[in-house]
């Protein structure tokens, strides 16, 4: 079990608090969350002894007092600033100055800002084992000069006469009701009801008028004319007609 050490009013450098990444010093290692903390000479007078005390406690309780490979830090001899490097395999708790949780969308932690951090001094079993420092929580405390060469940009209101609406923890506009007015209840979305099938009324077919059919002409059978029998007139003898 690790020993927690809280450090305050230090500057953060190379923060990777929401996405794990491969260590610059150990590229073959697993990606982890990480952050370095810059401690000025005055603050290091209390912070460094607190970390050393936690290392000694872990050495005694976990290794029976036998000295182990422990974390080290670098101190710039010109500025007196000490750099403490931390890594963690677990997600880091990140908050703003009011204690509200931060995420990638509303994050305000940047390289160079001042933070409060909780560091865990713990025993590890990597290689031959030893003691490491892990970052467990970071809280924003205040702005300072950026270390990532980026310029801080701030926009002024386009219309200063328009009052900015309040926002919630997710950065979305918060709805406020006038005093004495209750918020309208949220209507529940009813499940869609399938309409009963409607039987169509039978439609009588309109009578279809039959097209008149022209009768085929019937050919009359030819009638043979009856021969006309001329009456025979008797001629008187000796007379020719």
C-alpha positions in Angstrom: 0.0 0.0 0.0 1.4 3.4 -0.9 2.0 6.5 1.1 0.3 9.7 0.0 2.1 13.0 -0.1 0.3 16.3 -0.9 2.3 19.1 -2.7 0.8 22.5 -3.3 1.5 25.6 -5.4 3.8 23.8 -7.7 3.9 24.2 -11.5 3.0 21.2 -13.7 5.0 20.2 -16.7 4.4 17.6 -19.5 0.9 16.7 -18.2 -0.8 13.7 -19.7 -3.7 13.4 -17.2 -6.5 12.1 -19.5 -4.7 9.8 -21.9 -1.8 7.5 -21.0 1.4 7.8 -23.1 4.7 6.1 -23.4 7.5 7.4 -21.2 10.1 9.6 -23.0 12.8 8.0 -20.8 11.5 4.4 -21.1 10.0 4.0 -24.6 9.6 0.2 -24.2 7.4 0.6 -21.2 3.6 0.5 -21.1 1.7 3.8 -21.7 0.8 5.5 -18.4 -0.6 8.8 -17.1 2.1 11.1 -16.1 3.1 14.6 -15.0 6.2 16.4 -13.8 6.1 19.0 -11.0 8.4 21.9 -10.8 9.1 22.9 -7.2 10.9 26.1 -6.4 13.7 26.3 -3.9 11.5 27.6 -1.1 8.8 25.0 -1.5 11.3 22.2 -1.9 12.4 22.8 1.7 9.2 21.1 2.9 8.1 19.0 -0.1 11.3 17.0 -0.6 11.6 16.0 3.1 8.0 14.8 3.0 8.7 12.6 0.0 11.9 11.3 1.5 10.0 10.4 4.7 7.4 8.5 2.7 10.2 6.6 0.9 11.9 5.7 4.2 8.5 4.4 5.5 7.9 2.2 2.5 11.5 0.9 2.7 10.9 -0.1 6.3 7.4 -1.6 6.0 7.8 -3.3 2.5 11.5 -4.2 2.4 12.4 -4.6 6.0 14.6 -1.5 6.0 16.8 -2.7 3.2 17.5 0.2 0.8 15.9 -0.2 -2.6 16.1 1.6 -5.9 14.1 4.8 -5.2 12.9 7.7 -7.3 15.3 10.6 -7.9 14.7 14.2 -8.9 16.8 16.8 -10.6 17.5 20.3 -9.3 18.6 23.1 -11.6 21.6 24.6 -10.0 20.9 28.0 -11.7 17.2 28.4 -10.8 17.0 26.1 -7.8 13.9 24.5 -9.3 13.5 20.7 -8.6 11.7 18.5 -11.1 9.8 15.6 -9.7 8.5 13.0 -12.2 5.5 10.8 -11.6 3.6 8.2 -13.6 0.5 6.1 -12.9 -1.2 3.1 -14.5 -4.6 4.3 -13.1 -6.7 7.3 -14.2 -5.9 10.5 -12.5 -8.5 12.6 -10.6 -8.5 16.1 -12.1 -10.4 19.1 -10.6 -10.6 22.9 -11.0 -10.0 25.4 -8.2 -13.5 24.8 -6.9 -13.2 21.0 -6.7 -15.3 20.4 -9.8 -14.2 17.5 -11.9 -12.4 18.3 -15.2 -12.2 16.2 -18.3 -10.7 16.5 -21.8 -13.6 18.8 -22.9 -13.4 21.4 -20.1 -9.8 20.8 -19.0 -8.0 23.9 -17.8 -4.7 22.2 -16.7 -1.8 23.3 -19.0 2.0 23.0 -18.8 3.1 25.9 -16.6 0.0 26.5 -14.5 0.1 26.1 -10.7 -1.5 23.0 -9.2 -2.0 21.0 -6.0 -1.1 17.4 -6.5 -1.5 14.1 -4.5 1.5 11.8 -5.1 1.6 8.1 -4.0 4.9 6.7 -2.9 4.6 2.9 -3.4 6.4 -0.4 -3.8 6.7 -1.8 -7.4 7.7 -5.2 -8.7 9.1 -4.1 -12.0 12.5 -5.7 -12.6 14.1 -6.3 -9.3 11.5 -4.2 -7.5 11.8 -0.8 -5.9 9.9 2.3 -5.0 8.1 4.7 -7.4 6.1 7.9 -7.4 2.6 7.9 -9.0 0.4 10.9 -9.6 -3.1 10.2 -8.3 -4.8 13.7 -8.3 -4.2 17.1 -9.7 -6.2 20.3 -8.9 -5.8 23.6 -10.7 -4.7 26.5 -8.4 -3.8 29.4 -10.7 -2.4 30.6 -13.9 1.3 31.1 -14.6 3.6 31.4 -17.6 3.0 28.6 -20.1 5.8 26.2 -20.7 4.5 24.8 -24.1 5.2 28.0 -26.1 1.5 28.4 -26.7 -0.2 31.8 -26.3 -3.2 32.1 -24.0 -6.1 33.6 -26.0 -9.0 35.4 -24.3 -12.0 36.9 -26.2 -13.9 39.9 -25.1 -17.8 39.8 -25.2 -19.1 40.8 -28.6 -22.0 42.6 -26.9 -21.0 43.8 -23.4 -24.7 44.6 -22.7 -25.8 41.0 -22.9 -25.5 39.1 -19.7 -23.7 35.8 -20.0 -25.9 32.9 -19.0 -24.5 30.6 -16.3 -23.1 27.2 -17.3 -23.1 23.8 -15.6 -20.2 21.5 -14.9 -20.4 20.2 -18.4 -20.0 23.7 -19.9 -23.6 23.8 -21.1 -25.9 26.7 -20.4 -27.7 26.2 -17.0 -31.4 26.9 -16.9 -32.5 29.2 -14.0 -36.1 29.9 -13.1 -37.4 33.2 -11.6 -38.1 33.2 -7.9 -41.4 31.4 -7.1 -41.6 29.8 -10.5 -41.3 26.0 -10.6 -39.6 24.4 -13.5 -42.0 22.7 -15.9 -42.0 18.9 -15.5 -40.3 17.1 -18.3 -42.8 15.4 -20.5 -42.3 11.7 -20.7 -42.1 10.4 -24.2 -44.9 7.9 -24.7 -44.2 4.7 -26.3 -45.5 4.6 -29.9 -48.8 2.8 -30.2 -49.4 0.8 -33.3 -52.7 1.9 -35.1 -55.3 -0.8 -35.4 -55.7 -1.9 -39.0 -58.8 -0.3 -40.6 -60.9 -2.6 -42.8 -61.7 -0.9 -46.1 -65.4 -0.8 -47.0 -66.2 -2.9 -50.1 -66.6 -0.8 -53.2 -69.2 -2.0 -55.7 -67.9 -2.3 -59.1 -69.6 0.1 -61.5 -71.5 -1.8 -64.3 -69.5 -1.9 -67.4 -71.7 -1.1 -70.5 -71.1 -3.7 -73.2 -70.0 -2.1 -76.5 -72.7 -2.6 -79.1 -71.8 -5.4 -81.5 -72.8 -4.8 -85.1 -74.7 -7.7 -86.6 -72.9 -9.3 -89.4 -74.9 -8.8 -92.7 -76.7 -11.9 -93.7 -76.3 -12.6 -97.5 -79.7 -13.4 -99.0 -79.8 -16.6 -101.0 -80.4 -15.9 -104.7 -83.9 -16.8 -105.8 -84.2 -18.2 -109.3 -86.8 -16.5 -111.3 -89.6 -18.8 -112.4 -89.8 -19.2 -116.1 -92.6 -17.3 -117.7 -94.7 -19.6 -119.8 -96.1 -17.8 -122.8 -99.5 -18.9 -123.7 -99.7 -20.8 -127.0 -102.0 -19.1 -129.3 -103.4 -21.4 -131.9 -102.7 -20.1 -135.4 -105.2 -20.6 -138.1 -104.0 -23.0 -140.6 -101.8 -21.6 -143.4 -100.8 -18.6 -141.3 -97.2 -17.9 -140.2 -96.3 -15.8 -137.3 
